[in-house]
Each structure stands twice: as structure tokens, then as C-alpha cells.
């Protein structure tokens, strides 16, 4: 048989052309070639096996780190474990700010399929526009982490996870919750979406309240779901708790009555501060208009500004007791010293100072009782400027109280060398300077303590933060103002006459207790200069029981616009209501039960409580 053949054998390429093949002799030919070809194939197989074995050893034993890293990168994830923010409580341990667990939805754009039809269902559950989610993913296509919606309920997050959408993940976080809402809003402040303090106590003690996040390594499946926890790398450290000096019961009373007063008198705003005279602790502090820190839409600067420490106002006649105290301390005056006020006005450098009535010749005590601008001015002008200003500064005017509250104002008190004669007179009854509600409350606390100064604080005495901070200051001597106890005792008696019949604030009286206080009715400045004729601030500052003071309260109502605007008619009744409730809640013994009708009122009050 004759064929054309090109064959390939293991020994090389053999070309056979036009040859005759003798099939009868074929076995002999094959037997001659076969041993060489088989041996060569065996050699190749052995070589291949050696290469494979070497590669397996190389990948699994010698150089296994790369593959292990690649495998871990596909299934292992290191996640942050959010720390629990510390709780804020009132002085009695009632929770005012707590952190609750919530979930946040995020997407890995590199895993997520943009054309995934389930995105519409996800958007519907989250109450978002599906196009909004798509655009957000598109803009961050090169990222591995994009928040879609934060702080949703864990139940809703689980519903989204159950949809098994590749690339969608859930992260656990904490959300701040304020059980009393608006009542403590201005004092507590609030936190942002990352649980960092933004206002109030949340901001002031953010580092103390914030914990330290931990981390853990987990195993995820192809859909990003965690099905195993490999190890905890770092345990989260929860934040410290903070115990405030505020009393929830008195805070609620102050808030409720302040809001009622502002609405009743159609006022622009208002604030109230309650201080513990014996410790310097803030017992209550409220401002209006208010805001609820649980509602994001309420977080507007004009609402969440704490007016009790940020807003400045001229104190008006509430400054008279301090000016008179300086005069008594000079030795030139006594409570019975006669002052000629004439027809209720007099001129200084072409400027007129007036009283509401003509009082004629009155003593120093009556100057306070009747709130005579003329009498106070004549007394102040007889004193040296340094004496007056040293007194004002020693009471804390012109500087903040040191409470540590964020945004606290220092007020305004000009230097004495820049003050004219008319300014010296008007400053003595509270015009030409500015204070905060907290500053004024602190000043009246100093009067009540007969000159002893204590630091103002928002922290309870037993709070661990306060203990840590004050340990080095434990042996520091108590500071005093530049006035004697004797002169301040005399002022105390004068202030009691203000609240009695014939004074400017009988409506500030509290059944069963002696009250010391002073009204202030202040004309507001205008933008064009000078003072307005129809806009006022109504102020009352005082403390009780006058025989053994426990609490000081200052009320400021800005621009009452419903007829009454005098401090004795607008602010004094609010003072009386809050002081009455606070004294009884703190179980302070009455010091004025001489009148039968007072005893009856107390018995009726106790009967209602029983």
C-alpha cells in the first residue's frame, strides 16, 4: 500500500513520502520505537508531578501568606464596635440623657449592582428616593463604604438585611434620647449623628461622657452577612456617667411656670435660674422659647441658645442692693441715714434721673424698699469710683461665673476711669452695664451668704467627675467679697421690706417663709441709640428663707406685651410660685409662721400633699 504520511512521534518529526508500508512487518517496527517513546512520556509525567507537588508546597507551606491574605480579604472584616455614651442623671439619679441602640444602613459600591431591582424596595422601606441612592453610589463608586441612612430601628434594619441585597450592610450605633424633652433641653444640649456633644452639658463634658470604640474581626458570606465572629481585637470602653446638680422636680416646676408666664404676658423670651445657696449648685435653669433635643427640626440657634447664661440684659434696680451695700460698708451711711429725694427727680450734667413717685426725705432702707433711683444715685455719687467698682467686680460682674457651661457670657462692666458722673449714677441702679441671669443669681447668693463666694457648678456634689477635679482644691480658703458681713446683714433686712406690704414686690412673698428680694423694671435700648419708651425687661431677684437662706432665684421676662411690665407684677409672681415649691420639695423649715392665716395655708398645703 502506498500512502503519503506525515507523523509526529515522541522522538521528533518523521516525514514519510511515497513509501510502501508492509503491514506484515509493522510489529517489528513498533517494537523497535516503543521503548524510547514510553520512557520519554514517563519522564514528562514525573516532571509535571514534581512541578505540581513543589507548587502545592510553595503555596501551602513556604509562601502561604499571600493566599491567606487574599482569602481573608474576601471573608474576614474588621469592624468598629461603637462605645456606649455615658448617661446623664439629675441629683437624685433620674436619667436625663441615655443612649439607645440603633442601626445604620451602608453600601459597598464595589459589591453592589447598580441595576439591582431590589433597590426600589430598599428605598421604599427607608422612605428615600431610589434615584437618590443610585446617585450617591455612583458618586462614590471607588469607595467601599457609603452611608445610606443612619439611626433607624433595629427591626427595620433586619427587614432590609432579609432582602439579601448584595453590597448592603448594617452597622450598630447609639442614639441619644432625652426622656424629658424640652424641659431640660437648654441645659443638656444634644449630640450630633456621630454621638458627639454639640451644646450644653453634652458639649461641656463630651470627653468624659464619650467612650472609646472597640474593634472585632468577623467572617462574612458573599452577601456581606456576618455568620461568625473570629475574635474581639479591642473591647469598647463605655463612657462615664455624669450626675448633674439639677433636681428634676424643681426643673419641671420652673420650666412649666416660666412657659406659662411668657405666654400669659406675650413676652419675647424669658429665663429663670435656681441656685443652692449653701453649695453653689444650679438646681434648675430654664429658658423660653424652648426646644426638644429629640426633634431634629427644633435644633435652630434661636431656639437652643440658653438665654440664662448667654443673653445679656441691664439688671436695673436689682443692682441697688449691691450699691447700697458698698455705701454701708464705707461707714458713711447706716440704714437710718436720711436721703433727700425731693420731688422725685434731679439733674446731672443736663440729664434727668427720675423716680416713679415723689418720696421726699427718706432713709436708706426706704430707698431700697421704694426703689428710688434718685436716692441711690445721690448715695453712689458720694462714693469714690474705685470703691463702687471694686464692689461690682468682687460680686462677679464683668466676668463669667466659672460654671464651665459652653457659651457663657461675661457681661459688660466698663472701667471706672472711663465713666462720667452721670454714668456713675446710672450704674448704681443697673443701667450702662449688662449681666446674665446666672451672674445675677450668683450675686444674690453672695449677699445671702453674707459675702462668702462659692463656685457655681452644674455638677452634683457626689459626682465622680467633680470629685476628680476638686480633689486638689479641697483645702483652698473660701473667697470673700470686699464687704463686711454686717453691711450685708443690713441689706438683707432691707430686701425683706421689698416683699412686704408697702414694697415694690408683695407678690413675691411665700407663705410661711421670709423672702428677701428686689424688683427690676428696665427700659430696653434701641438700635438708634438711647432707650425705648415701650419695651421693658421685667426682673426679680431674691432668696429665701431670709433668716437662713437656702435658695436664690432670678427671673427675667423680656418684653412683656400684655399690659403689665413691672418686675413686681410680671416676674415676682413666678418667683413666688417656684420658690414656694422648691422650699417644700427640699423640706426647708418655715421661718415665718407668726400669722394665723399663714399657718392655715401651710396646713392646707400639707393636707393636699397627704
DACORFEN-V523936 format. One record per residue. N is the residue number from 1. SS is DSSP state (A for helix, B for strand, O for the rest). BURIAL is I if it has 9 or more other ideal C-beta (glycine too) atoms within 8 Angstrom, else O. D_LAST is the distance of its C-alpha to the last C-alpha in whole Angstrom. Layout:
N,SS,BURIAL,D_LAST ; N,SS,BURIAL,D_LAST
//
This chain:
1,O,O,131 ; 2,B,O,131 ; 3,B,O,127 ; 4,B,O,125 ; 5,B,O,123 ; 6,B,O,120 ; 7,B,O,118 ; 8,B,O,116 ; 9,B,I,116 ; 10,O,O,114 ; 11,O,O,117 ; 12,B,O,117 ; 13,B,O,118 ; 14,B,O,121 ; 15,B,O,123 ; 16,B,I,126 ; 17,B,O,128 ; 18,B,O,131 ; 19,B,O,131 ; 20,B,O,132 ; 21,O,O,129 ; 22,O,O,131 ; 23,A,O,128 ; 24,A,O,130 ; 25,A,O,130 ; 26,A,I,126 ; 27,A,O,125 ; 28,A,O,127 ; 29,A,O,125 ; 30,A,O,122 ; 31,A,O,122 ; 32,A,O,124 ; 33,A,I,121 ; 34,A,O,118 ; 35,A,O,117 ; 36,A,I,117 ; 37,A,I,114 ; 38,A,O,112 ; 39,A,O,112 ; 40,A,I,111 ; 41,A,I,108 ; 42,A,O,107 ; 43,A,O,107 ; 44,A,O,105 ; 45,A,O,102 ; 46,A,O,102 ; 47,A,O,101 ; 48,A,O,98 ; 49,A,O,97 ; 50,A,O,97 ; 51,A,O,95 ; 52,A,O,92 ; 53,A,O,92 ; 54,A,O,92 ; 55,A,O,89 ; 56,A,O,87 ; 57,A,I,87 ; 58,A,I,87 ; 59,A,I,84 ; 60,A,O,82 ; 61,A,O,83 ; 62,A,O,84 ; 63,O,O,83 ; 64,O,I,80 ; 65,A,O,77 ; 66,A,O,78 ; 67,A,O,77 ; 68,A,O,74 ; 69,A,O,73 ; 70,A,O,74 ; 71,A,O,72 ; 72,A,O,69 ; 73,A,O,69 ; 74,A,O,69 ; 75,A,O,66 ; 76,B,I,64 ; 77,B,O,62 ; 78,B,O,60 ; 79,B,I,56 ; 80,B,O,54 ; 81,B,I,50 ; 82,O,I,48 ; 83,O,I,45 ; 84,O,I,41 ; 85,O,I,40 ; 86,O,I,37 ; 87,O,I,34 ; 88,B,I,32 ; 89,B,I,28 ; 90,O,I,25 ; 91,O,I,25 ; 92,O,O,22 ; 93,O,O,25 ; 94,O,O,24 ; 95,B,I,27 ; 96,B,I,28 ; 97,B,I,32 ; 98,B,O,33 ; 99,B,I,37 ; 100,B,O,37 ; 101,B,I,41 ; 102,B,I,43 ; 103,B,I,47 ; 104,B,I,50 ; 105,B,I,53 ; 106,B,I,56 ; 107,B,I,60 ; 108,O,I,63 ; 109,O,I,66 ; 110,O,O,68 ; 111,O,O,67 ; 112,O,I,66 ; 113,O,O,68 ; 114,O,O,68 ; 115,O,O,70 ; 116,O,I,67 ; 117,O,O,66 ; 118,O,O,62 ; 119,A,I,61 ; 120,A,O,61 ; 121,A,O,58 ; 122,A,I,57 ; 123,A,I,56 ; 124,A,O,55 ; 125,A,I,52 ; 126,A,I,51 ; 127,O,O,51 ; 128,O,I,54 ; 129,O,O,58 ; 130,A,I,60 ; 131,A,O,63 ; 132,A,I,60 ; 133,A,I,60 ; 134,A,I,64 ; 135,A,O,65 ; 136,A,I,62 ; 137,A,I,64 ; 138,A,I,67 ; 139,A,O,67 ; 140,O,I,66 ; 141,O,O,68 ; 142,O,O,69 ; 143,O,O,66 ; 144,O,O,64 ; 145,O,O,61 ; 146,B,I,59 ; 147,B,O,56 ; 148,B,I,55 ; 149,B,I,51 ; 150,B,I,49 ; 151,B,I,45 ; 152,B,I,45 ; 153,O,O,43 ; 154,A,I,45 ; 155,A,O,45 ; 156,A,I,47 ; 157,A,I,49 ; 158,A,I,50 ; 159,A,I,52 ; 160,A,I,54 ; 161,A,I,55 ; 162,O,O,56 ; 163,O,I,58 ; 164,O,O,61 ; 165,O,I,62 ; 166,O,I,64 ; 167,O,I,63 ; 168,B,I,59 ; 169,B,I,57 ; 170,B,I,53 ; 171,B,O,51 ; 172,B,I,48 ; 173,B,I,46 ; 174,B,I,42 ; 175,B,I,40 ; 176,B,I,37 ; 177,B,I,34 ; 178,O,I,31 ; 179,O,O,28 ; 180,O,I,26 ; 181,A,I,30 ; 182,A,I,30 ; 183,A,I,27 ; 184,A,I,29 ; 185,A,I,32 ; 186,A,I,34 ; 187,A,I,32 ; 188,A,I,33 ; 189,O,I,36 ; 190,O,I,38 ; 191,B,I,41 ; 192,O,O,44 ; 193,O,O,46 ; 194,O,O,47 ; 195,O,I,44 ; 196,O,O,44 ; 197,B,I,42 ; 198,O,I,43 ; 199,O,I,40 ; 200,A,I,37 ; 201,A,I,36 ; 202,A,I,38 ; 203,A,I,41 ; 204,A,I,41 ; 205,O,I,40 ; 206,A,I,42 ; 207,A,O,44 ; 208,A,I,42 ; 209,A,I,40 ; 210,O,I,43 ; 211,O,I,45 ; 212,B,O,48 ; 213,O,I,50 ; 214,B,I,52 ; 215,B,I,55 ; 216,B,I,56 ; 217,B,I,59 ; 218,B,I,59 ; 219,B,I,62 ; 220,B,I,62 ; 221,O,O,64 ; 222,O,O,66 ; 223,O,O,64 ; 224,O,I,62 ; 225,O,O,59 ; 226,B,O,58 ; 227,B,O,59 ; 228,B,O,59 ; 229,B,I,58 ; 230,B,O,60 ; 231,B,O,58 ; 232,B,I,56 ; 233,B,O,57 ; 234,B,O,54 ; 235,O,O,51 ; 236,O,I,48 ; 237,B,O,46 ; 238,O,I,42 ; 239,O,I,41 ; 240,O,I,39 ; 241,O,I,35 ; 242,B,I,34 ; 243,B,I,30 ; 244,B,I,29 ; 245,O,I,27 ; 246,O,I,25 ; 247,O,I,22 ; 248,A,I,21 ; 249,A,O,18 ; 250,A,I,19 ; 251,A,I,22 ; 252,A,I,21 ; 253,A,I,19 ; 254,A,I,23 ; 255,A,I,25 ; 256,A,O,23 ; 257,A,I,23 ; 258,A,I,27 ; 259,A,I,28 ; 260,A,O,27 ; 261,A,I,28 ; 262,A,I,32 ; 263,A,O,32 ; 264,A,O,31 ; 265,O,I,34 ; 266,O,O,36 ; 267,O,I,36 ; 268,O,O,39 ; 269,B,I,36 ; 270,B,I,34 ; 271,B,I,32 ; 272,B,I,29 ; 273,B,I,29 ; 274,B,I,26 ; 275,B,I,28 ; 276,B,I,26 ; 277,O,I,29 ; 278,O,O,29 ; 279,O,I,30 ; 280,O,I,32 ; 281,B,I,29 ; 282,B,I,29 ; 283,B,I,25 ; 284,B,I,25 ; 285,B,I,28 ; 286,B,I,29 ; 287,B,I,32 ; 288,B,I,33 ; 289,O,O,35 ; 290,O,I,33 ; 291,O,I,35 ; 292,O,I,34 ; 293,O,I,36 ; 294,O,O,36 ; 295,O,O,38 ; 296,A,O,41 ; 297,A,O,42 ; 298,A,I,39 ; 299,O,I,41 ; 300,O,O,43 ; 301,A,O,44 ; 302,A,O,42 ; 303,A,I,39 ; 304,A,I,38 ; 305,O,I,40 ; 306,O,I,37 ; 307,A,I,37 ; 308,A,I,35 ; 309,A,I,38 ; 310,A,I,41 ; 311,O,I,41 ; 312,O,O,43 ; 313,B,I,42 ; 314,O,I,43 ; 315,O,I,41 ; 316,A,I,42 ; 317,A,I,41 ; 318,A,I,38 ; 319,A,I,41 ; 320,A,I,42 ; 321,A,I,40 ; 322,A,I,42 ; 323,A,I,45 ; 324,A,I,44 ; 325,A,I,43 ; 326,A,I,47 ; 327,A,I,48 ; 328,A,I,47 ; 329,A,I,47 ; 330,O,I,51 ; 331,O,O,51 ; 332,O,O,53 ; 333,O,I,50 ; 334,O,O,47 ; 335,O,I,44 ; 336,O,O,46 ; 337,O,O,49 ; 338,B,O,50 ; 339,B,I,51 ; 340,B,O,53 ; 341,O,I,52 ; 342,O,I,54 ; 343,O,O,54 ; 344,O,I,51 ; 345,B,I,54 ; 346,B,I,56 ; 347,B,O,59 ; 348,B,I,59 ; 349,O,O,62 ; 350,O,O,62 ; 351,B,O,59 ; 352,B,O,56 ; 353,B,I,53 ; 354,B,O,51 ; 355,O,I,48 ; 356,O,O,46 ; 357,O,O,47 ; 358,O,O,49 ; 359,O,I,48 ; 360,O,O,51 ; 361,B,O,51 ; 362,B,I,47 ; 363,B,I,46 ; 364,A,I,45 ; 365,A,I,41 ; 366,A,I,42 ; 367,A,I,43 ; 368,A,I,40 ; 369,A,I,38 ; 370,A,I,40 ; 371,O,I,41 ; 372,O,I,45 ; 373,A,I,47 ; 374,A,I,50 ; 375,A,I,49 ; 376,A,I,47 ; 377,A,I,51 ; 378,A,I,53 ; 379,A,I,51 ; 380,A,I,51 ; 381,A,I,55 ; 382,O,O,56 ; 383,O,I,55 ; 384,O,O,56 ; 385,A,I,56 ; 386,A,O,55 ; 387,A,I,53 ; 388,A,I,50 ; 389,A,I,51 ; 390,A,I,50 ; 391,A,I,47 ; 392,A,I,46 ; 393,A,I,47 ; 394,A,I,45 ; 395,O,I,42 ; 396,O,I,43 ; 397,O,I,44 ; 398,O,I,47 ; 399,O,O,46 ; 400,O,I,43 ; 401,O,I,40 ; 402,O,O,41 ; 403,O,I,38 ; 404,O,O,40 ; 405,O,I,39 ; 406,O,O,42 ; 407,O,O,43 ; 408,O,I,42 ; 409,O,I,44 ; 410,O,O,45 ; 411,O,I,45 ; 412,B,O,48 ; 413,O,I,50 ; 414,O,I,53 ; 415,O,O,56 ; 416,A,I,56 ; 417,A,O,60 ; 418,A,O,60 ; 419,O,I,58 ; 420,O,O,59 ; 421,A,O,59 ; 422,A,I,57 ; 423,A,I,55 ; 424,A,I,54 ; 425,A,I,52 ; 426,A,I,50 ; 427,A,I,49 ; 428,A,I,47 ; 429,O,I,45 ; 430,O,I,45 ; 431,O,I,47 ; 432,O,O,50 ; 433,O,I,48 ; 434,B,O,45 ; 435,B,I,42 ; 436,O,I,39 ; 437,A,I,35 ; 438,A,I,35 ; 439,A,I,38 ; 440,A,I,36 ; 441,A,I,33 ; 442,A,I,35 ; 443,A,I,37 ; 444,A,I,34 ; 445,A,I,32 ; 446,A,I,36 ; 447,A,I,36 ; 448,A,I,32 ; 449,O,I,34 ; 450,O,I,37 ; 451,O,I,39 ; 452,B,I,38 ; 453,B,I,38 ; 454,O,I,37 ; 455,O,O,37 ; 456,O,I,35 ; 457,B,I,34 ; 458,O,I,32 ; 459,B,I,32 ; 460,O,I,29 ; 461,O,O,30 ; 462,O,O,31 ; 463,O,I,33 ; 464,A,O,36 ; 465,A,I,38 ; 466,A,I,37 ; 467,A,I,38 ; 468,A,O,41 ; 469,A,O,42 ; 470,A,O,41 ; 471,A,O,42 ; 472,A,O,45 ; 473,A,O,44 ; 474,O,O,42 ; 475,O,O,44 ; 476,O,O,45 ; 477,O,O,44 ; 478,O,O,41 ; 479,B,O,43 ; 480,B,O,43 ; 481,O,I,44 ; 482,O,O,47 ; 483,O,I,45 ; 484,O,O,44 ; 485,A,O,41 ; 486,A,O,42 ; 487,A,I,42 ; 488,A,I,39 ; 489,A,I,37 ; 490,A,I,39 ; 491,A,I,38 ; 492,A,I,34 ; 493,A,I,35 ; 494,A,I,36 ; 495,A,I,34 ; 496,A,I,31 ; 497,A,I,33 ; 498,A,I,33 ; 499,A,I,30 ; 500,O,I,30 ; 501,O,O,32 ; 502,O,O,35 ; 503,O,I,35 ; 504,O,I,35 ; 505,O,I,31 ; 506,A,I,29 ; 507,A,I,27 ; 508,A,I,26 ; 509,O,I,24 ; 510,B,I,20 ; 511,O,I,18 ; 512,O,I,18 ; 513,B,I,21 ; 514,O,I,25 ; 515,B,I,26 ; 516,B,I,29 ; 517,B,I,31 ; 518,B,I,34 ; 519,B,I,35 ; 520,B,I,38 ; 521,B,I,39 ; 522,B,I,42 ; 523,B,O,45 ; 524,B,I,46 ; 525,B,I,49 ; 526,O,I,52 ; 527,O,O,54 ; 528,O,O,57 ; 529,O,O,56 ; 530,O,O,54 ; 531,B,O,51 ; 532,B,I,50 ; 533,B,O,49 ; 534,B,O,47 ; 535,B,O,45 ; 536,B,I,42 ; 537,B,I,39 ; 538,B,I,36 ; 539,B,I,35 ; 540,B,I,32 ; 541,B,I,32 ; 542,B,I,29 ; 543,B,I,27 ; 544,B,I,24 ; 545,O,I,24 ; 546,O,I,27 ; 547,O,O,28 ; 548,O,O,27 ; 549,O,I,27 ; 550,O,I,24 ; 551,B,I,25 ; 552,B,I,27 ; 553,B,I,27 ; 554,B,I,30 ; 555,B,I,30 ; 556,B,I,34 ; 557,B,I,34 ; 558,B,I,38 ; 559,O,I,40 ; 560,O,I,37 ; 561,O,O,39 ; 562,O,O,38 ; 563,O,O,39 ; 564,O,I,37 ; 565,O,I,38 ; 566,O,I,37 ; 567,A,I,34 ; 568,A,I,33 ; 569,A,I,32 ; 570,A,I,32 ; 571,A,I,30 ; 572,A,I,28 ; 573,A,I,26 ; 574,A,I,25 ; 575,A,I,25 ; 576,A,I,22 ; 577,A,I,20 ; 578,A,I,20 ; 579,A,I,20 ; 580,A,I,17 ; 581,A,I,15 ; 582,A,I,17 ; 583,A,I,17 ; 584,A,I,13 ; 585,A,I,14 ; 586,O,O,16 ; 587,O,O,14 ; 588,O,I,17 ; 589,O,O,17 ; 590,O,I,18 ; 591,O,I,22 ; 592,O,I,22 ; 593,O,I,20 ; 594,O,O,24 ; 595,O,O,23 ; 596,A,O,21 ; 597,A,O,20 ; 598,A,I,18 ; 599,A,I,16 ; 600,A,O,15 ; 601,A,I,14 ; 602,A,I,12 ; 603,A,O,10 ; 604,A,O,10 ; 605,A,I,9 ; 606,A,O,6 ; 607,A,O,5 ; 608,A,O,5 ; 609,A,O,4 ; 610,O,O,0
//
